[in-house]
Amino acid sequence: MLLKRFMMKVAGLPSCEQVNSFLALYMDDELAEKDRSAFERHLRRCKNCSAYFYQYRTTVELVQQEREHDVALPDELIEHTLAFLRQSAAYAD
């Protein structure tokens, strides 16, 4: 993990923690182009952040669909997603 952080820093990429804090801004297309490019490069190199982002994006899309079509999400999906997010947040610490 220490080596990964070092390599990201040498490559001029944001840390996993920074990427996590940028998720909402990225999804809302509110990152400056330089930050957006760095965010995307980080995701291409970091499997954990890429998986976390995919889960985050999918969750946001499902919630939007649920609101648009008044479809209830299965309880199992909600619990699985929350467990994944908790585990990922603990991993990032």
C-alpha positions in Angstrom: 0.0 0.0 0.0 2.8 2.4 0.8 4.5 1.7 -2.5 1.2 2.3 -4.3 0.8 5.7 -2.6 4.4 6.6 -3.5 3.9 5.7 -7.1 0.7 7.7 -7.4 2.5 10.7 -5.9 5.4 10.4 -8.2 3.0 10.1 -11.2 1.3 13.3 -10.0 -2.0 11.6 -9.3 -4.3 12.3 -6.5 -4.4 9.9 -3.6 -7.2 7.4 -3.1 -8.6 9.6 -0.3 -8.6 12.6 -2.7 -10.3 10.6 -5.4 -13.0 9.6 -2.9 -13.6 13.2 -1.9 -13.9 14.1 -5.6 -16.6 11.6 -6.5 -19.7 13.8 -6.2 -17.9 16.7 -8.0 -16.9 14.4 -10.8 -20.4 12.9 -11.2 -21.8 16.5 -11.3 -19.2 17.5 -13.9 -17.9 20.2 -11.6 -14.2 19.3 -11.6 -11.7 21.6 -13.4 -10.3 19.9 -16.5 -6.9 19.3 -14.9 -8.5 17.6 -11.8 -10.8 15.6 -14.0 -7.9 14.3 -16.0 -6.0 13.4 -12.9 -9.1 11.7 -11.4 -9.6 9.6 -14.5 -5.9 8.6 -14.7 -6.0 7.5 -11.1 -9.1 5.4 -11.8 -7.3 3.7 -14.7 -4.4 2.7 -12.4 -6.2 1.9 -9.2 -8.4 -1.2 -9.2 -9.9 -0.4 -5.7 -10.9 3.2 -6.6 -12.2 2.1 -10.0 -14.4 -0.6 -8.4 -15.5 1.9 -5.7 -16.4 4.5 -8.4 -18.3 2.0 -10.5 -20.3 1.0 -7.4 -20.9 4.6 -6.5 -22.0 5.6 -10.0 -24.3 2.5 -10.3 -25.9 3.3 -7.0 -26.6 6.9 -8.1 -28.0 5.8 -11.4 -30.3 3.2 -9.7 -31.5 5.8 -7.2 -32.3 8.2 -10.0 -34.2 5.5 -11.9 -36.1 4.5 -8.8 -37.2 8.2 -8.4 -38.1 8.6 -12.0 -40.1 5.3 -12.3 -41.2 5.0 -8.6 -39.6 1.5 -8.5 -38.5 0.2 -5.1 -35.0 -1.1 -4.9 -34.6 -4.6 -3.4 -33.6 -4.5 0.3 -30.8 -7.0 -0.5 -29.3 -4.5 -3.0 -29.4 -1.7 -0.5 -27.8 -3.8 2.2 -25.1 -5.1 -0.2 -24.3 -1.6 -1.4 -24.1 -0.2 2.1 -21.8 -3.0 3.2 -19.5 -2.5 0.2 -19.4 1.3 0.8 -18.6 0.8 4.5 -15.9 -1.7 3.7 -14.4 0.5 1.1 -14.4 3.5 3.4 -12.7 1.5 6.1 -10.1 0.3 3.6 -9.3 3.8 2.5 -8.5 4.8 6.1 
